[in-house]
Amino acid sequence: MITLPEFSTYATMQQRKFDLEQLKVEQHIRPFEPGELEKLIEQADIEEDLDTLLAGL
């Protein structure tokens, strides 16, 4: 029988518990400040509509 290590690793990862707040700290994730997201959207100056952008993925 052939076993694929990536599947067993995936199954192991699915069984692990994690603390979301700790993960945020470890990954240096911070929430957006009020208005920050809107400023980033303006700076991006994206002209295509969302459907076109998603289709490109």
Contacts in CASP RR format, 6 or more apart in sequence:
PFRMAT RR
TARGET T0000
AUTHOR 0000-0000-0000
METHOD contacts of the structure
MODEL  1
MITLPEFSTYATMQQRKFDLEQLKVEQHIRPFEPGELEKLIEQADIEEDL
DTLLAGL
23 29 0 8 1.000
24 30 0 8 1.000
46 53 0 8 1.000
END
